[in-house]
Amino acid sequence: MISQWWSWLLVFVGSAGLVIVGRRVWWGWLVLFVNESLWIVYSLVTKQYGFIVGATIYKIVYWNNIRLWRSV
């Protein structure tokens, strides 16, 4: 039950972040960064710990993109 609700939330937030980034708005990366935090919570709740590694890598990439886009 919880995994169905979470999956919809993760898809919605992730898709929204991609649309925002596609419009060249810097805070779209922030939305994606927050979405990876949700992935970490999801992985802990569902005991799918492998997602933590991927989410952490994505968070690093998104944080670097936030810094790069904000400095321009």
PQR file with spaces between the fields and no chain letter, atoms N, CA, C, O and H, PARSE charges and radii, in Angstrom:
ATOM       1  N    MET     1       0.828   -1.212    0.000 -0.4000 1.5000
ATOM       2  CA   MET     1       0.000    0.000    0.000 -0.0000 2.0000
ATOM       3  C    MET     1       0.865    1.266    0.000  0.5500 1.7000
ATOM       4  O    MET     1       0.682    2.148   -0.840 -0.5500 1.4000
ATOM       5  N    ILE     2       1.806    1.350    0.946 -0.4000 1.5000
ATOM       6  CA   ILE     2       2.647    2.549    1.026 -0.0000 2.0000
ATOM       7  C    ILE     2       3.523    2.699   -0.212  0.5500 1.7000
ATOM       8  O    ILE     2       3.781    3.817   -0.659 -0.5500 1.4000
ATOM       9  H    ILE     2       1.955    0.634    1.628  0.4000 1.0000
ATOM      10  N    SER     3       3.983    1.576   -0.770 -0.4000 1.5000
ATOM      11  CA   SER     3       4.871    1.681   -1.927 -0.0000 2.0000
ATOM      12  C    SER     3       4.136    2.239   -3.142  0.5500 1.7000
ATOM      13  O    SER     3       4.749    2.927   -3.959 -0.5500 1.4000
ATOM      14  H    SER     3       3.773    0.668   -0.407  0.4000 1.0000
ATOM      15  N    GLN     4       2.832    1.960   -3.283 -0.4000 1.5000
ATOM      16  CA   GLN     4       2.080    2.538   -4.402 -0.0000 2.0000
ATOM      17  C    GLN     4       1.970    4.051   -4.250  0.5500 1.7000
ATOM      18  O    GLN     4       2.156    4.782   -5.223 -0.5500 1.4000
ATOM      19  H    GLN     4       2.334    1.401   -2.620  0.4000 1.0000
ATOM      20  N    TRP     5       1.678    4.522   -3.072 -0.4000 1.5000
ATOM      21  CA   TRP     5       1.556    5.950   -2.821 -0.0000 2.0000
ATOM      22  C    TRP     5       2.888    6.637   -3.057  0.5500 1.7000
ATOM      23  O    TRP     5       2.949    7.680   -3.707 -0.5500 1.4000
ATOM      24  H    TRP     5       1.527    3.929   -2.281  0.4000 1.0000
ATOM      25  N    TRP     6       3.959    6.050   -2.526 -0.4000 1.5000
ATOM      26  CA   TRP     6       5.290    6.621   -2.695 -0.0000 2.0000
ATOM      27  C    TRP     6       5.703    6.668   -4.154  0.5500 1.7000
ATOM      28  O    TRP     6       6.279    7.656   -4.610 -0.5500 1.4000
ATOM      29  H    TRP     6       3.910    5.203   -1.997  0.4000 1.0000
ATOM      30  N    SER     7       5.410    5.597   -4.891 -0.4000 1.5000
ATOM      31  CA   SER     7       5.833    5.574   -6.290 -0.0000 2.0000
ATOM      32  C    SER     7       5.186    6.706   -7.075  0.5500 1.7000
ATOM      33  O    SER     7       5.837    7.313   -7.926 -0.5500 1.4000
ATOM      34  H    SER     7       4.942    4.794   -4.521  0.4000 1.0000
ATOM      35  N    TRP     8       3.924    7.000   -6.808 -0.4000 1.5000
ATOM      36  CA   TRP     8       3.260    8.119   -7.490 -0.0000 2.0000
ATOM      37  C    TRP     8       3.903    9.451   -7.109  0.5500 1.7000
ATOM      38  O    TRP     8       4.112   10.312   -7.963 -0.5500 1.4000
ATOM      39  H    TRP     8       3.395    6.507   -6.117  0.4000 1.0000
ATOM      40  N    LEU     9       4.211    9.615   -5.833 -0.4000 1.5000
ATOM      41  CA   LEU     9       4.850   10.848   -5.374 -0.0000 2.0000
ATOM      42  C    LEU     9       6.211   11.023   -6.029  0.5500 1.7000
ATOM      43  O    LEU     9       6.537   12.109   -6.506 -0.5500 1.4000
ATOM      44  H    LEU     9       4.041    8.916   -5.139  0.4000 1.0000
ATOM      45  N    LEU    10       7.006    9.957   -6.056 -0.4000 1.5000
ATOM      46  CA   LEU    10       8.339   10.025   -6.646 -0.0000 2.0000
ATOM      47  C    LEU    10       8.286   10.345   -8.139  0.5500 1.7000
ATOM      48  O    LEU    10       9.097   11.124   -8.641 -0.5500 1.4000
ATOM      49  H    LEU    10       6.741    9.074   -5.669  0.4000 1.0000
ATOM      50  N    VAL    11       7.338    9.746   -8.839 -0.4000 1.5000
ATOM      51  CA   VAL    11       7.191   10.015  -10.276 -0.0000 2.0000
ATOM      52  C    VAL    11       6.771   11.467  -10.499  0.5500 1.7000
ATOM      53  O    VAL    11       7.308   12.140  -11.378 -0.5500 1.4000
ATOM      54  H    VAL    11       6.679    9.113   -8.431  0.4000 1.0000
ATOM      55  N    PHE    12       5.820   11.948   -9.712 -0.4000 1.5000
ATOM      56  CA   PHE    12       5.324   13.315   -9.892 -0.0000 2.0000
ATOM      57  C    PHE    12       6.407   14.352   -9.612  0.5500 1.7000
ATOM      58  O    PHE    12       6.624   15.259  -10.415 -0.5500 1.4000
ATOM      59  H    PHE    12       5.384   11.400   -8.997  0.4000 1.0000
ATOM      60  N    VAL    13       7.084   14.218   -8.476 -0.4000 1.5000
ATOM      61  CA   VAL    13       8.103   15.202   -8.105 -0.0000 2.0000
ATOM      62  C    VAL    13       9.280   15.152   -9.083  0.5500 1.7000
ATOM      63  O    VAL    13       9.786   16.193   -9.501 -0.5500 1.4000
ATOM      64  H    VAL    13       6.907   13.481   -7.824  0.4000 1.0000
ATOM      65  N    GLY    14       9.712   13.944   -9.444 -0.4000 1.5000
ATOM      66  CA   GLY    14      10.821   13.811  -10.391 -0.0000 2.0000
ATOM      67  C    GLY    14      10.487   14.382  -11.759  0.5500 1.7000
ATOM      68  O    GLY    14      11.310   15.061  -12.373 -0.5500 1.4000
ATOM      69  H    GLY    14       9.300   13.099   -9.104  0.4000 1.0000
ATOM      70  N    SER    15       9.292   14.109  -12.230 -0.4000 1.5000
ATOM      71  CA   SER    15       8.869   14.635  -13.537 -0.0000 2.0000
ATOM      72  C    SER    15       8.753   16.152  -13.504  0.5500 1.7000
ATOM      73  O    SER    15       9.155   16.834  -14.447 -0.5500 1.4000
ATOM      74  H    SER    15       8.624   13.558  -11.731  0.4000 1.0000
ATOM      75  N    ALA    16       8.206   16.672  -12.424 -0.4000 1.5000
ATOM      76  CA   ALA    16       8.093   18.132  -12.296 -0.0000 2.0000
ATOM      77  C    ALA    16       9.475   18.773  -12.311  0.5500 1.7000
ATOM      78  O    ALA    16       9.675   19.802  -12.958 -0.5500 1.4000
ATOM      79  H    ALA    16       7.880   16.118  -11.658  0.4000 1.0000
ATOM      80  N    GLY    17      10.422   18.179  -11.611 -0.4000 1.5000
ATOM      81  CA   GLY    17      11.783   18.708  -11.604 -0.0000 2.0000
ATOM      82  C    GLY    17      12.400   18.721  -12.981  0.5500 1.7000
ATOM      83  O    GLY    17      13.057   19.690  -13.361 -0.5500 1.4000
ATOM      84  H    GLY    17      10.260   17.344  -11.086  0.4000 1.0000
ATOM      85  N    LEU    18      12.197   17.653  -13.738 -0.4000 1.5000
ATOM      86  CA   LEU    18      12.741   17.597  -15.097 -0.0000 2.0000
ATOM      87  C    LEU    18      12.111   18.642  -16.011  0.5500 1.7000
ATOM      88  O    LEU    18      12.796   19.246  -16.836 -0.5500 1.4000
ATOM      89  H    LEU    18      11.663   16.865  -13.430  0.4000 1.0000
ATOM      90  N    VAL    19      10.812   18.853  -15.864 -0.4000 1.5000
ATOM      91  CA   VAL    19      10.138   19.877  -16.673 -0.0000 2.0000
ATOM      92  C    VAL    19      10.686   21.259  -16.332  0.5500 1.7000
ATOM      93  O    VAL    19      10.935   22.072  -17.222 -0.5500 1.4000
ATOM      94  H    VAL    19      10.255   18.363  -15.194  0.4000 1.0000
ATOM      95  N    ILE    20      10.868   21.517  -15.058 -0.4000 1.5000
ATOM      96  CA   ILE    20      11.378   22.824  -14.625 -0.0000 2.0000
ATOM      97  C    ILE    20      12.799   23.047  -15.133  0.5500 1.7000
ATOM      98  O    ILE    20      13.123   24.130  -15.622 -0.5500 1.4000
ATOM      99  H    ILE    20      10.666   20.857  -14.334  0.4000 1.0000
ATOM     100  N    VAL    21      13.649   22.024  -15.018 -0.4000 1.5000
ATOM     101  CA   VAL    21      15.020   22.142  -15.532 -0.0000 2.0000
ATOM     102  C    VAL    21      14.997   22.354  -17.047  0.5500 1.7000
ATOM     103  O    VAL    21      15.795   23.122  -17.584 -0.5500 1.4000
ATOM     104  H    VAL    21      13.386   21.145  -14.621  0.4000 1.0000
ATOM     105  N    GLY    22      14.086   21.672  -17.724 -0.4000 1.5000
ATOM     106  CA   GLY    22      13.951   21.836  -19.172 -0.0000 2.0000
ATOM     107  C    GLY    22      13.583   23.256  -19.568  0.5500 1.7000
ATOM     108  O    GLY    22      13.850   23.685  -20.691 -0.5500 1.4000
ATOM     109  H    GLY    22      13.438   21.047  -17.287  0.4000 1.0000
ATOM     110  N    ARG    23      12.976   23.976  -18.650 -0.4000 1.5000
ATOM     111  CA   ARG    23      12.648   25.389  -18.886 -0.0000 2.0000
ATOM     112  C    ARG    23      13.774   26.318  -18.448  0.5500 1.7000
ATOM     113  O    ARG    23      13.626   27.540  -18.420 -0.5500 1.4000
ATOM     114  H    ARG    23      12.760   23.628  -17.738  0.4000 1.0000
ATOM     115  N    ARG    24      14.905   25.702  -18.107 -0.4000 1.5000
ATOM     116  CA   ARG    24      16.124   26.424  -17.729 -0.0000 2.0000
ATOM     117  C    ARG    24      15.954   27.277  -16.480  0.5500 1.7000
ATOM     118  O    ARG    24      16.428   28.411  -16.414 -0.5500 1.4000
ATOM     119  H    ARG    24      15.025   24.710  -18.130  0.4000 1.0000
ATOM     120  N    VAL    25      15.268   26.712  -15.490 -0.4000 1.5000
ATOM     121  CA   VAL    25      15.097   27.373  -14.202 -0.0000 2.0000
ATOM     122  C    VAL    25      15.967   26.634  -13.190  0.5500 1.7000
ATOM     123  O    VAL    25      15.846   25.419  -13.032 -0.5500 1.4000
ATOM     124  H    VAL    25      14.882   25.790  -15.544  0.4000 1.0000
ATOM     125  N    TRP    26      16.839   27.366  -12.509 -0.4000 1.5000
ATOM     126  CA   TRP    26      17.832   26.724  -11.650 -0.0000 2.0000
ATOM     127  C    TRP    26      17.213   25.890  -10.539  0.5500 1.7000
ATOM     128  O    TRP    26      17.750   24.837  -10.196 -0.5500 1.4000
ATOM     129  H    TRP    26      16.937   28.353  -12.637  0.4000 1.0000
ATOM     130  N    TRP    27      16.097   26.333   -9.968 -0.4000 1.5000
ATOM     131  CA   TRP    27      15.553   25.614   -8.820 -0.0000 2.0000
ATOM     132  C    TRP    27      14.887   24.295   -9.199  0.5500 1.7000
ATOM     133  O    TRP    27      14.430   23.558   -8.325 -0.5500 1.4000
ATOM     134  H    TRP    27      15.661   27.188  -10.247  0.4000 1.0000
ATOM     135  N    GLY    28      14.829   23.993  -10.486 -0.4000 1.5000
ATOM     136  CA   GLY    28      14.406   22.650  -10.896 -0.0000 2.0000
ATOM     137  C    GLY    28      15.376   21.600  -10.360  0.5500 1.7000
ATOM     138  O    GLY    28      14.975   20.496   -9.994 -0.5500 1.4000
ATOM     139  H    GLY    28      15.200   24.592  -11.196  0.4000 1.0000
ATOM     140  N    TRP    29      16.670   21.967  -10.319 -0.4000 1.5000
ATOM     141  CA   TRP    29      17.665   21.057   -9.736 -0.0000 2.0000
ATOM     142  C    TRP    29      17.400   20.851   -8.250  0.5500 1.7000
ATOM     143  O    TRP    29      17.639   19.766   -7.721 -0.5500 1.4000
ATOM     144  H    TRP    29      16.996   22.864  -10.616  0.4000 1.0000
ATOM     145  N    LEU    30      16.914   21.872   -7.584 -0.4000 1.5000
ATOM     146  CA   LEU    30      16.582   21.756   -6.167 -0.0000 2.0000
ATOM     147  C    LEU    30      15.401   20.801   -5.970  0.5500 1.7000
ATOM     148  O    LEU    30      15.395   20.005   -5.031 -0.5500 1.4000
ATOM     149  H    LEU    30      16.720   22.754   -8.013  0.4000 1.0000
ATOM     150  N    VAL    31      14.415   20.879   -6.842 -0.4000 1.5000
ATOM     151  CA   VAL    31      13.281   19.942   -6.787 -0.0000 2.0000
ATOM     152  C    VAL    31      13.786   18.511   -6.950  0.5500 1.7000
ATOM     153  O    VAL    31      13.372   17.611   -6.219 -0.5500 1.4000
ATOM     154  H    VAL    31      14.419   21.525   -7.605  0.4000 1.0000
ATOM     155  N    LEU    32      14.683   18.311   -7.914 -0.4000 1.5000
ATOM     156  CA   LEU    32      15.243   16.979   -8.131 -0.0000 2.0000
ATOM     157  C    LEU    32      16.090   16.530   -6.937  0.5500 1.7000
ATOM     158  O    LEU    32      16.079   15.353   -6.577 -0.5500 1.4000
ATOM     159  H    LEU    32      15.019   19.042   -8.508  0.4000 1.0000
ATOM     160  N    PHE    33      16.816   17.453   -6.330 -0.4000 1.5000
ATOM     161  CA   PHE    33      17.612   17.151   -5.138 -0.0000 2.0000
ATOM     162  C    PHE    33      16.707   16.665   -4.000  0.5500 1.7000
ATOM     163  O    PHE    33      17.008   15.669   -3.342 -0.5500 1.4000
ATOM     164  H    PHE    33      16.825   18.409   -6.623  0.4000 1.0000
ATOM     165  N    VAL    34      15.605   17.373   -3.779 -0.4000 1.5000
ATOM     166  CA   VAL    34      14.647   16.984   -2.747 -0.0000 2.0000
ATOM     167  C    VAL    34      14.022   15.634   -3.085  0.5500 1.7000
ATOM     168  O    VAL    34      13.782   14.816   -2.198 -0.5500 1.4000
ATOM     169  H    VAL    34      15.361   18.182   -4.314  0.4000 1.0000
ATOM     170  N    ASN    35      13.759   15.405   -4.368 -0.4000 1.5000
ATOM     171  CA   ASN    35      13.183   14.129   -4.788 -0.0000 2.0000
ATOM     172  C    ASN    35      14.100   12.964   -4.413  0.5500 1.7000
ATOM     173  O    ASN    35      13.622   11.896   -4.029 -0.5500 1.4000
ATOM     174  H    ASN    35      13.954   16.069   -5.089  0.4000 1.0000
ATOM     175  N    GLU    36      15.401   13.165   -4.523 -0.4000 1.5000
ATOM     176  CA   GLU    36      16.325   12.096   -4.132 -0.0000 2.0000
ATOM     177  C    GLU    36      16.281   11.844   -2.633  0.5500 1.7000
ATOM     178  O    GLU    36      16.495   10.715   -2.191 -0.5500 1.4000
ATOM     179  H    GLU    36      15.789   14.032   -4.835  0.4000 1.0000
ATOM     180  N    SER    37      16.008   12.875   -1.848 -0.4000 1.5000
ATOM     181  CA   SER    37      15.808   12.674   -0.414 -0.0000 2.0000
ATOM     182  C    SER    37      14.578   11.796   -0.174  0.5500 1.7000
ATOM     183  O    SER    37      14.580   10.940    0.710 -0.5500 1.4000
ATOM     184  H    SER    37      15.835   13.792   -2.207  0.4000 1.0000
ATOM     185  N    LEU    38      13.537   12.017   -0.966 -0.4000 1.5000
ATOM     186  CA   LEU    38      12.341   11.172   -0.873 -0.0000 2.0000
ATOM     187  C    LEU    38      12.666    9.730   -1.253  0.5500 1.7000
ATOM     188  O    LEU    38      12.141    8.795   -0.650 -0.5500 1.4000
ATOM     189  H    LEU    38      13.536   12.713   -1.685  0.4000 1.0000
ATOM     190  N    TRP    39      13.531    9.548   -2.253 -0.4000 1.5000
ATOM     191  CA   TRP    39      13.959    8.199   -2.633 -0.0000 2.0000
ATOM     192  C    TRP    39      14.669    7.505   -1.476  0.5500 1.7000
ATOM     193  O    TRP    39      14.488    6.307   -1.259 -0.5500 1.4000
ATOM     194  H    TRP    39      13.958   10.308   -2.743  0.4000 1.0000
ATOM     195  N    ILE    40      15.473    8.255   -0.740 -0.4000 1.5000
ATOM     196  CA   ILE    40      16.173    7.665    0.404 -0.0000 2.0000
ATOM     197  C    ILE    40      15.175    7.234    1.471  0.5500 1.7000
ATOM     198  O    ILE    40      15.301    6.147    2.033 -0.5500 1.4000
ATOM     199  H    ILE    40      15.621    9.228   -0.917  0.4000 1.0000
ATOM     200  N    VAL    41      14.195    8.068    1.753 -0.4000 1.5000
ATOM     201  CA   VAL    41      13.156    7.699    2.719 -0.0000 2.0000
ATOM     202  C    VAL    41      12.407    6.462    2.227  0.5500 1.7000
ATOM     203  O    VAL    41      12.160    5.532    2.995 -0.5500 1.4000
ATOM     204  H    VAL    41      14.092    8.952    1.296  0.4000 1.0000
ATOM     205  N    TYR    42      12.050    6.457    0.949 -0.4000 1.5000
ATOM     206  CA   TYR    42      11.354    5.308    0.354 -0.0000 2.0000
ATOM     207  C    TYR    42      12.175    4.037    0.515  0.5500 1.7000
ATOM     208  O    TYR    42      11.636    2.986    0.863 -0.5500 1.4000
ATOM     209  H    TYR    42      12.250    7.212    0.325  0.4000 1.0000
ATOM     210  N    SER    43      13.475    4.128    0.264 -0.4000 1.5000
ATOM     211  CA   SER    43      14.319    2.939    0.353 -0.0000 2.0000
ATOM     212  C    SER    43      14.403    2.431    1.787  0.5500 1.7000
ATOM     213  O    SER    43      14.457    1.221    2.008 -0.5500 1.4000
ATOM     214  H    SER    43      13.913    4.982   -0.018  0.4000 1.0000
ATOM     215  N    LEU    44      14.414    3.323    2.750 -0.4000 1.5000
ATOM     216  CA   LEU    44      14.448    2.912    4.149 -0.0000 2.0000
ATOM     217  C    LEU    44      13.125    2.274    4.583  0.5500 1.7000
ATOM     218  O    LEU    44      13.113    1.256    5.274 -0.5500 1.4000
ATOM     219  H    LEU    44      14.371    4.305    2.570  0.4000 1.0000
ATOM     220  N    VAL    45      12.015    2.886    4.167 -0.4000 1.5000
ATOM     221  CA   VAL    45      10.697    2.363    4.543 -0.0000 2.0000
ATOM     222  C    VAL    45      10.453    0.988    3.935  0.5500 1.7000
ATOM     223  O    VAL    45       9.906    0.103    4.592 -0.5500 1.4000
ATOM     224  H    VAL    45      12.025    3.713    3.605  0.4000 1.0000
ATOM     225  N    THR    46      10.858    0.811    2.684 -0.4000 1.5000
ATOM     226  CA   THR    46      10.609   -0.459    1.988 -0.0000 2.0000
ATOM     227  C    THR    46      11.768   -1.449    2.119  0.5500 1.7000
ATOM     228  O    THR    46      11.718   -2.550    1.572 -0.5500 1.4000
ATOM     229  H    THR    46      11.302    1.531    2.150  0.4000 1.0000
ATOM     230  N    LYS    47      12.813   -1.046    2.849 -0.4000 1.5000
ATOM     231  CA   LYS    47      14.000   -1.884    3.062 -0.0000 2.0000
ATOM     232  C    LYS    47      14.674   -2.296    1.750  0.5500 1.7000
ATOM     233  O    LYS    47      15.166   -3.416    1.606 -0.5500 1.4000
ATOM     234  H    LYS    47      12.854   -0.151    3.294  0.4000 1.0000
ATOM     235  N    GLN    48      14.681   -1.358    0.799 -0.4000 1.5000
ATOM     236  CA   GLN    48      15.380   -1.543   -0.471 -0.0000 2.0000
ATOM     237  C    GLN    48      16.592   -0.614   -0.454  0.5500 1.7000
ATOM     238  O    GLN    48      16.606    0.436   -1.096 -0.5500 1.4000
ATOM     239  H    GLN    48      14.281   -0.449    0.916  0.4000 1.0000
ATOM     240  N    TYR    49      17.593   -1.029    0.288 -0.4000 1.5000
ATOM     241  CA   TYR    49      18.718   -0.168    0.599 -0.0000 2.0000
ATOM     242  C    TYR    49      19.593    0.189   -0.597  0.5500 1.7000
ATOM     243  O    TYR    49      20.355    1.153   -0.529 -0.5500 1.4000
ATOM     244  H    TYR    49      17.582   -1.882    0.810  0.4000 1.0000
ATOM     245  N    GLY    50      19.502   -0.549   -1.668 -0.4000 1.5000
ATOM     246  CA   GLY    50      20.282   -0.237   -2.859 -0.0000 2.0000
ATOM     247  C    GLY    50      19.942    1.117   -3.462  0.5500 1.7000
ATOM     248  O    GLY    50      20.786    1.745   -4.103 -0.5500 1.4000
ATOM     249  H    GLY    50      18.882   -1.332   -1.723  0.4000 1.0000
ATOM     250  N    PHE    51      18.714    1.566   -3.261 -0.4000 1.5000
ATOM     251  CA   PHE    51      18.312    2.870   -3.791 -0.0000 2.0000
ATOM     252  C    PHE    51      19.096    4.015   -3.130  0.5500 1.7000
ATOM     253  O    PHE    51      19.243    5.085   -3.720 -0.5500 1.4000
ATOM     254  H    PHE    51      18.029    1.056   -2.740  0.4000 1.0000
ATOM     255  N    ILE    52      19.589    3.795   -1.929 -0.4000 1.5000
ATOM     256  CA   ILE    52      20.319    4.855   -1.225 -0.0000 2.0000
ATOM     257  C    ILE    52      21.576    5.242   -1.992  0.5500 1.7000
ATOM     258  O    ILE    52      21.916    6.422   -2.071 -0.5500 1.4000
ATOM     259  H    ILE    52      19.470    2.926   -1.450  0.4000 1.0000
ATOM     260  N    VAL    53      22.260    4.268   -2.551 -0.4000 1.5000
ATOM     261  CA   VAL    53      23.490    4.537   -3.311 -0.0000 2.0000
ATOM     262  C    VAL    53      23.179    5.411   -4.526  0.5500 1.7000
ATOM     263  O    VAL    53      23.821    6.438   -4.742 -0.5500 1.4000
ATOM     264  H    VAL    53      21.983    3.309   -2.487  0.4000 1.0000
ATOM     265  N    GLY    54      22.192    4.994   -5.311 -0.4000 1.5000
ATOM     266  CA   GLY    54      21.825    5.762   -6.498 -0.0000 2.0000
ATOM     267  C    GLY    54      21.344    7.155   -6.152  0.5500 1.7000
ATOM     268  O    GLY    54      21.723    8.126   -6.808 -0.5500 1.4000
ATOM     269  H    GLY    54      21.670    4.159   -5.135  0.4000 1.0000
ATOM     270  N    ALA    55      20.506    7.263   -5.121 -0.4000 1.5000
ATOM     271  CA   ALA    55      19.979    8.566   -4.718 -0.0000 2.0000
ATOM     272  C    ALA    55      21.097    9.485   -4.248  0.5500 1.7000
ATOM     273  O    ALA    55      21.066   10.687   -4.511 -0.5500 1.4000
ATOM     274  H    ALA    55      20.198    6.475   -4.588  0.4000 1.0000
ATOM     275  N    THR    56      22.079    8.929   -3.557 -0.4000 1.5000
ATOM     276  CA   THR    56      23.197    9.738   -3.091 -0.0000 2.0000
ATOM     277  C    THR    56      24.028   10.265   -4.262  0.5500 1.7000
ATOM     278  O    THR    56      24.444   11.423   -4.267 -0.5500 1.4000
ATOM     279  H    THR    56      22.104    7.952   -3.344  0.4000 1.0000
ATOM     280  N    ILE    57      24.261    9.410   -5.243 -0.4000 1.5000
ATOM     281  CA   ILE    57      25.001    9.845   -6.441 -0.0000 2.0000
ATOM     282  C    ILE    57      24.241   10.949   -7.168  0.5500 1.7000
ATOM     283  O    ILE    57      24.823   11.963   -7.551 -0.5500 1.4000
ATOM     284  H    ILE    57      23.922    8.469   -5.239  0.4000 1.0000
ATOM     285  N    TYR    58      22.939   10.747   -7.358 -0.4000 1.5000
ATOM     286  CA   TYR    58      22.128   11.779   -8.014 -0.0000 2.0000
ATOM     287  C    TYR    58      22.133   13.082   -7.211  0.5500 1.7000
ATOM     288  O    TYR    58      22.206   14.163   -7.797 -0.5500 1.4000
ATOM     289  H    TYR    58      22.465    9.923   -7.047  0.4000 1.0000
ATOM     290  N    LYS    59      22.055   12.996   -5.878 -0.4000 1.5000
ATOM     291  CA   LYS    59      22.075   14.202   -5.058 -0.0000 2.0000
ATOM     292  C    LYS    59      23.367   14.983   -5.268  0.5500 1.7000
ATOM     293  O    LYS    59      23.340   16.212   -5.333 -0.5500 1.4000
ATOM     294  H    LYS    59      21.995   12.119   -5.403  0.4000 1.0000
ATOM     295  N    ILE    60      24.496   14.287   -5.373 -0.4000 1.5000
ATOM     296  CA   ILE    60      25.778   14.953   -5.617 -0.0000 2.0000
ATOM     297  C    ILE    60      25.754   15.669   -6.966  0.5500 1.7000
ATOM     298  O    ILE    60      26.175   16.821   -7.071 -0.5500 1.4000
ATOM     299  H    ILE    60      24.517   13.288   -5.320  0.4000 1.0000
ATOM     300  N    VAL    61      25.262   14.987   -7.986 -0.4000 1.5000
ATOM     301  CA   VAL    61      25.174   15.588   -9.325 -0.0000 2.0000
ATOM     302  C    VAL    61      24.253   16.803   -9.303  0.5500 1.7000
ATOM     303  O    VAL    61      24.599   17.858   -9.835 -0.5500 1.4000
ATOM     304  H    VAL    61      24.920   14.051   -7.901  0.4000 1.0000
ATOM     305  N    TYR    62      23.079   16.654   -8.687 -0.4000 1.5000
ATOM     306  CA   TYR    62      22.124   17.765   -8.651 -0.0000 2.0000
ATOM     307  C    TYR    62      22.669   18.940   -7.854  0.5500 1.7000
ATOM     308  O    TYR    62      22.458   20.091   -8.236 -0.5500 1.4000
ATOM     309  H    TYR    62      22.798   15.797   -8.255  0.4000 1.0000
ATOM     310  N    TRP    63      23.368   18.673   -6.749 -0.4000 1.5000
ATOM     311  CA   TRP    63      23.949   19.758   -5.958 -0.0000 2.0000
ATOM     312  C    TRP    63      24.999   20.513   -6.766  0.5500 1.7000
ATOM     313  O    TRP    63      25.050   21.742   -6.731 -0.5500 1.4000
ATOM     314  H    TRP    63      23.539   17.738   -6.438  0.4000 1.0000
ATOM     315  N    ASN    64      25.829   19.781   -7.487 -0.4000 1.5000
ATOM     316  CA   ASN    64      26.823   20.439   -8.350 -0.0000 2.0000
ATOM     317  C    ASN    64      26.141   21.277   -9.422  0.5500 1.7000
ATOM     318  O    ASN    64      26.603   22.374   -9.734 -0.5500 1.4000
ATOM     319  H    ASN    64      25.787   18.782   -7.515  0.4000 1.0000
ATOM     320  N    ASN    65      25.050   20.777   -9.989 -0.4000 1.5000
ATOM     321  CA   ASN    65      24.322   21.551  -10.999 -0.0000 2.0000
ATOM     322  C    ASN    65      23.685   22.801  -10.393  0.5500 1.7000
ATOM     323  O    ASN    65      23.652   23.850  -11.036 -0.5500 1.4000
ATOM     324  H    ASN    65      24.674   19.885   -9.736  0.4000 1.0000
ATOM     325  N    ILE    66      23.187   22.701   -9.182 -0.4000 1.5000
ATOM     326  CA   ILE    66      22.643   23.885   -8.508 -0.0000 2.0000
ATOM     327  C    ILE    66      23.732   24.938   -8.385  0.5500 1.7000
ATOM     328  O    ILE    66      23.516   26.101   -8.729 -0.5500 1.4000
ATOM     329  H    ILE    66      23.214   21.849   -8.660  0.4000 1.0000
ATOM     330  N    ARG    67      24.908   24.536   -7.892 -0.4000 1.5000
ATOM     331  CA   ARG    67      26.014   25.482   -7.724 -0.0000 2.0000
ATOM     332  C    ARG    67      26.437   26.097   -9.056  0.5500 1.7000
ATOM     333  O    ARG    67      26.668   27.302   -9.142 -0.5500 1.4000
ATOM     334  H    ARG    67      25.083   23.592   -7.613  0.4000 1.0000
ATOM     335  N    LEU    68      26.535   25.269  -10.089 -0.4000 1.5000
ATOM     336  CA   LEU    68      26.959   25.770  -11.405 -0.0000 2.0000
ATOM     337  C    LEU    68      25.929   26.735  -11.985  0.5500 1.7000
ATOM     338  O    LEU    68      26.296   27.788  -12.506 -0.5500 1.4000
ATOM     339  H    LEU    68      26.347   24.290  -10.018  0.4000 1.0000
ATOM     340  N    TRP    69      24.653   26.390  -11.903 -0.4000 1.5000
ATOM     341  CA   TRP    69      23.604   27.225  -12.486 -0.0000 2.0000
ATOM     342  C    TRP    69      23.445   28.531  -11.711  0.5500 1.7000
ATOM     343  O    TRP    69      23.115   29.562  -12.297 -0.5500 1.4000
ATOM     344  H    TRP    69      24.354   25.535  -11.480  0.4000 1.0000
ATOM     345  N    ARG    70      23.675   28.495  -10.414 -0.4000 1.5000
ATOM     346  CA   ARG    70      23.534   29.711   -9.601 -0.0000 2.0000
ATOM     347  C    ARG    70      24.698   30.662   -9.818  0.5500 1.7000
ATOM     348  O    ARG    70      24.547   31.867   -9.620 -0.5500 1.4000
ATOM     349  H    ARG    70      23.944   27.657   -9.939  0.4000 1.0000
ATOM     350  N    SER    71      25.855   30.152  -10.219 -0.4000 1.5000
ATOM     351  CA   SER    71      27.031   31.010  -10.391 -0.0000 2.0000
ATOM     352  C    SER    71      27.061   31.706  -11.749  0.5500 1.7000
ATOM     353  O    SER    71      27.886   32.591  -11.974 -0.5500 1.4000
ATOM     354  H    SER    71      25.978   29.173  -10.380  0.4000 1.0000
ATOM     355  N    VAL    72      26.184   31.319  -12.636 -0.4000 1.5000
ATOM     356  CA   VAL    72      26.180   31.910  -13.992 -0.0000 2.0000
ATOM     357  C    VAL    72      25.466   33.231  -13.981  0.5500 1.7000
ATOM     358  O    VAL    72      25.356   33.882  -15.020 -0.5500 1.4000
ATOM     359  H    VAL    72      25.513   30.600  -12.453  0.4000 1.0000
